[in-house]
């Protein structure tokens, strides 16, 4: 299966699908954090034809959408918010039969539509909380694979710094493995 992981710099999801024999390509404005150059496209992921893929998993930037930053949304201006919503909607409407678009709890729910599913890291072996919303087309809901104790909001309490956004946006390995196992076998 050919999989596009849009807006992923870490390679976590790409590697999970590749480890299961899929052709997985990540795309992001940033270079791949793991140094991959052959299976990572650096640039605007919308330049890649979605019809080439059996599955698209997109992680649009949430900085102008997440309700965790709601107090700053008004100051960002409606044009910036609308641009972020248009980018999000582009992925929802991409020409592919199987699509999963991820974001935290955000204004997407009130401006576009409610998420199909909300999952937590502790469903997949990570003892922490971070509500992760999925807008899904043509795929089954993710099922928990390793429910663990611990409900630490690690991401919420992350120290300020220039790379805080990277840690907040990183897909955890357990969730990446669940996507690759469950959605990779959905065909």
TORVOPA-102100 format. One record per residue (C-alpha): residue number from 1; residue in three letters; x, y, z. Coordinates in steps of 0.05 Angstrom, whole numbers, plus 5000, padded with zeros to 4 digits. Each point is the difference from the previous one (the first is absolute). Layout:
// residues N
+------+--------+------+-------+------+
! mivo ! torkol ! east ! north !   up !
+------+--------+------+-------+------+
!  NUM !    Ala !    X !     Y !    Z !
...
+------+--------+------+-------+------+
END
This chain:
// residues 187
+------+--------+------+-------+------+
! mivo ! torkol ! east ! north !   up !
+------+--------+------+-------+------+
!    1 !    Unk ! 5000 !  5000 ! 5000 !
!    2 !    Unk ! 5024 !  5071 ! 4985 !
!    3 !    Unk ! 4993 !  5047 ! 5059 !
!    4 !    Unk ! 5011 !  5075 ! 5004 !
!    5 !    Unk ! 5012 !  5029 ! 5069 !
!    6 !    Unk ! 4991 !  5074 ! 4990 !
!    7 !    Unk ! 5028 !  5052 ! 5048 !
!    8 !    Unk ! 5047 !  4951 ! 5035 !
!    9 !    Unk ! 5072 !  5019 ! 5012 !
!   10 !    Unk ! 5016 !  4946 ! 5053 !
!   11 !    Unk ! 4991 !  4939 ! 4956 !
!   12 !    Unk ! 4966 !  4961 ! 5056 !
!   13 !    Unk ! 4938 !  4982 ! 4960 !
!   14 !    Unk ! 5039 !  4991 ! 4935 !
!   15 !    Unk ! 5047 !  4950 ! 5033 !
!   16 !    Unk ! 4942 !  4962 ! 5033 !
!   17 !    Unk ! 4967 !  4988 ! 4932 !
!   18 !    Unk ! 5066 !  4985 ! 4965 !
!   19 !    Unk ! 5016 !  4948 ! 5054 !
!   20 !    Unk ! 4937 !  4963 ! 4979 !
!   21 !    Unk ! 5019 !  4999 ! 4927 !
!   22 !    Unk ! 4962 !  5061 ! 4975 !
!   23 !    Unk ! 5028 !  5053 ! 4955 !
!   24 !    Unk ! 4996 !  5060 ! 5047 !
!   25 !    Unk ! 5019 !  5071 ! 4982 !
!   26 !    Unk ! 5001 !  5057 ! 5050 !
!   27 !    Unk ! 4995 !  5073 ! 4978 !
!   28 !    Unk ! 5012 !  5063 ! 5039 !
!   29 !    Unk ! 5029 !  5070 ! 4991 !
!   30 !    Unk ! 5056 !  4977 ! 5047 !
!   31 !    Unk ! 5052 !  4947 ! 4982 !
!   32 !    Unk ! 4989 !  4932 ! 5030 !
!   33 !    Unk ! 5025 !  4998 ! 5072 !
!   34 !    Unk ! 5028 !  4930 ! 4989 !
!   35 !    Unk ! 5041 !  5023 ! 4940 !
!   36 !    Unk ! 4958 !  4962 ! 4948 !
!   37 !    Unk ! 5003 !  5032 ! 4932 !
!   38 !    Unk ! 4975 !  4946 ! 4952 !
!   39 !    Unk ! 4932 !  4989 ! 5034 !
!   40 !    Unk ! 4990 !  5070 ! 5026 !
!   41 !    Unk ! 4977 !  5058 ! 4957 !
!   42 !    Unk ! 5021 !  5068 ! 5027 !
!   43 !    Unk ! 4950 !  5052 ! 4977 !
!   44 !    Unk ! 4926 !  5013 ! 4998 !
!   45 !    Unk ! 4968 !  4931 ! 5003 !
!   46 !    Unk ! 4942 !  5025 ! 4957 !
!   47 !    Unk ! 5048 !  4998 ! 4941 !
!   48 !    Unk ! 4997 !  4924 ! 5002 !
!   49 !    Unk ! 4942 !  4969 ! 4960 !
!   50 !    Unk ! 4954 !  4966 ! 5051 !
!   51 !    Unk ! 4975 !  4952 ! 4947 !
!   52 !    Unk ! 5068 !  4964 ! 5004 !
!   53 !    Unk ! 4982 !  4974 ! 5070 !
!   54 !    Unk ! 4956 !  4947 ! 5031 !
!   55 !    Unk ! 5000 !  5037 ! 5066 !
!   56 !    Unk ! 5015 !  5070 ! 5023 !
!   57 !    Unk ! 5014 !  5018 ! 5073 !
!   58 !    Unk ! 5005 !  5075 ! 5010 !
!   59 !    Unk ! 5023 !  5039 ! 5061 !
!   60 !    Unk ! 4984 !  5072 ! 4982 !
!   61 !    Unk ! 5032 !  5052 ! 5045 !
!   62 !    Unk ! 4955 !  5015 ! 5060 !
!   63 !    Unk ! 5030 !  5066 ! 5024 !
!   64 !    Unk ! 4943 !  5040 ! 4969 !
!   65 !    Unk ! 4945 !  4949 ! 5015 !
!   66 !    Unk ! 5011 !  4968 ! 5069 !
!   67 !    Unk ! 4955 !  5020 ! 5057 !
!   68 !    Unk ! 5059 !  4995 ! 5047 !
!   69 !    Unk ! 5020 !  5067 ! 4971 !
!   70 !    Unk ! 4930 !  5028 ! 4996 !
!   71 !    Unk ! 5019 !  5063 ! 5038 !
!   72 !    Unk ! 5045 !  5019 ! 4942 !
!   73 !    Unk ! 4954 !  4981 ! 4942 !
!   74 !    Unk ! 4966 !  5067 ! 4996 !
!   75 !    Unk ! 5066 !  5037 ! 4996 !
!   76 !    Unk ! 5023 !  4956 ! 4942 !
!   77 !    Unk ! 4946 !  5029 ! 4956 !
!   78 !    Unk ! 4946 !  4966 ! 4960 !
!   79 !    Unk ! 5042 !  4997 ! 4936 !
!   80 !    Unk ! 5054 !  4958 ! 5034 !
!   81 !    Unk ! 4948 !  4955 ! 5032 !
!   82 !    Unk ! 4963 !  4991 ! 4934 !
!   83 !    Unk ! 5065 !  4983 ! 4965 !
!   84 !    Unk ! 5014 !  4946 ! 5052 !
!   85 !    Unk ! 4929 !  4973 ! 4992 !
!   86 !    Unk ! 5007 !  4999 ! 4924 !
!   87 !    Unk ! 5065 !  4960 ! 5006 !
!   88 !    Unk ! 4965 !  4951 ! 5047 !
!   89 !    Unk ! 4940 !  4994 ! 4953 !
!   90 !    Unk ! 5047 !  4988 ! 4941 !
!   91 !    Unk ! 5022 !  4935 ! 5033 !
!   92 !    Unk ! 4929 !  4979 ! 5018 !
!   93 !    Unk ! 4980 !  5010 ! 4927 !
!   94 !    Unk ! 5062 !  4970 ! 4967 !
!   95 !    Unk ! 4987 !  4951 ! 4943 !
!   96 !    Unk ! 5015 !  4936 ! 5039 !
!   97 !    Unk ! 4952 !  4945 ! 5024 !
!   98 !    Unk ! 5033 !  4994 ! 5069 !
!   99 !    Unk ! 5017 !  5062 ! 5040 !
!  100 !    Unk ! 5015 !  5014 ! 5073 !
!  101 !    Unk ! 5011 !  5073 ! 5021 !
!  102 !    Unk ! 5027 !  5012 ! 5070 !
!  103 !    Unk ! 4997 !  5061 ! 5046 !
!  104 !    Unk ! 4990 !  5012 ! 5074 !
!  105 !    Unk ! 4934 !  5026 ! 5025 !
!  106 !    Unk ! 4990 !  5060 ! 4955 !
!  107 !    Unk ! 4953 !  5048 ! 4967 !
!  108 !    Unk ! 4996 !  4952 ! 4942 !
!  109 !    Unk ! 4943 !  4966 ! 5038 !
!  110 !    Unk ! 4958 !  5063 ! 4998 !
!  111 !    Unk ! 5023 !  5030 ! 4934 !
!  112 !    Unk ! 5003 !  4937 ! 4956 !
!  113 !    Unk ! 4974 !  4939 ! 5036 !
!  114 !    Unk ! 5009 !  4960 ! 5063 !
!  115 !    Unk ! 5055 !  4947 ! 5001 !
!  116 !    Unk ! 4983 !  4928 ! 4983 !
!  117 !    Unk ! 5040 !  4975 ! 5060 !
!  118 !    Unk ! 5040 !  5026 ! 5060 !
!  119 !    Unk ! 5055 !  4956 ! 5028 !
!  120 !    Unk ! 5050 !  5005 ! 5056 !
!  121 !    Unk ! 5074 !  4978 ! 5004 !
!  122 !    Unk ! 4983 !  4954 ! 5059 !
!  123 !    Unk ! 4959 !  4957 ! 4952 !
!  124 !    Unk ! 5065 !  4983 ! 4964 !
!  125 !    Unk ! 5051 !  4988 ! 5056 !
!  126 !    Unk ! 5019 !  5071 ! 5020 !
!  127 !    Unk ! 4978 !  5020 ! 5071 !
!  128 !    Unk ! 4980 !  5070 ! 4984 !
!  129 !    Unk ! 4942 !  5042 ! 4976 !
!  130 !    Unk ! 4995 !  5039 ! 4935 !
!  131 !    Unk ! 4933 !  4999 ! 4966 !
!  132 !    Unk ! 5014 !  4985 ! 4927 !
!  133 !    Unk ! 4942 !  5012 ! 4951 !
!  134 !    Unk ! 4994 !  4962 ! 4935 !
!  135 !    Unk ! 4956 !  5018 ! 4940 !
!  136 !    Unk ! 4996 !  4933 ! 4963 !
!  137 !    Unk ! 4976 !  4979 ! 4931 !
!  138 !    Unk ! 5000 !  4928 ! 4975 !
!  139 !    Unk ! 5036 !  4972 ! 5061 !
!  140 !    Unk ! 4979 !  4965 ! 5064 !
!  141 !    Unk ! 5004 !  5036 ! 5067 !
!  142 !    Unk ! 5065 !  4987 ! 5037 !
!  143 !    Unk ! 4993 !  4947 ! 5054 !
!  144 !    Unk ! 5041 !  5003 ! 5064 !
!  145 !    Unk ! 5060 !  4953 ! 4997 !
!  146 !    Unk ! 5032 !  5008 ! 5069 !
!  147 !    Unk ! 4960 !  5037 ! 5053 !
!  148 !    Unk ! 5047 !  5021 ! 5055 !
!  149 !    Unk ! 4994 !  5037 ! 5066 !
!  150 !    Unk ! 5026 !  5070 ! 5007 !
!  151 !    Unk ! 4964 !  5063 ! 4979 !
!  152 !    Unk ! 5056 !  5051 ! 4999 !
!  153 !    Unk ! 4989 !  5061 ! 4956 !
!  154 !    Unk ! 5074 !  5000 ! 4979 !
!  155 !    Unk ! 4989 !  5042 ! 4938 !
!  156 !    Unk ! 4960 !  5052 ! 5039 !
!  157 !    Unk ! 5056 !  5008 ! 5050 !
!  158 !    Unk ! 5057 !  5001 ! 4951 !
!  159 !    Unk ! 5052 !  5053 ! 5015 !
!  160 !    Unk ! 4999 !  5062 ! 4958 !
!  161 !    Unk ! 5053 !  5005 ! 4947 !
!  162 !    Unk ! 5013 !  5004 ! 4925 !
!  163 !    Unk ! 4986 !  4925 ! 4988 !
!  164 !    Unk ! 4939 !  4993 ! 5045 !
!  165 !    Unk ! 4954 !  4999 ! 4938 !
!  166 !    Unk ! 5039 !  4941 ! 4972 !
!  167 !    Unk ! 4989 !  4958 ! 5062 !
!  168 !    Unk ! 4927 !  5020 ! 5004 !
!  169 !    Unk ! 4988 !  4980 ! 4927 !
!  170 !    Unk ! 5039 !  4934 ! 4999 !
!  171 !    Unk ! 4959 !  4937 ! 4989 !
!  172 !    Unk ! 5015 !  4949 ! 5054 !
!  173 !    Unk ! 5026 !  4932 ! 4978 !
!  174 !    Unk ! 4942 !  4960 ! 5028 !
!  175 !    Unk ! 4949 !  5040 ! 4960 !
!  176 !    Unk ! 5043 !  4996 ! 4937 !
!  177 !    Unk ! 5004 !  4925 ! 5008 !
!  178 !    Unk ! 4924 !  4995 ! 5009 !
!  179 !    Unk ! 4988 !  5041 ! 4937 !
!  180 !    Unk ! 5049 !  4957 ! 4960 !
!  181 !    Unk ! 4971 !  4934 ! 5026 !
!  182 !    Unk ! 4926 !  5019 ! 4996 !
!  183 !    Unk ! 4997 !  5048 ! 4941 !
!  184 !    Unk ! 5056 !  4965 ! 4963 !
!  185 !    Unk ! 4957 !  4938 ! 4998 !
!  186 !    Unk ! 4935 !  5036 ! 4983 !
!  187 !    Unk ! 5005 !  4986 ! 4926 !
+------+--------+------+-------+------+
END
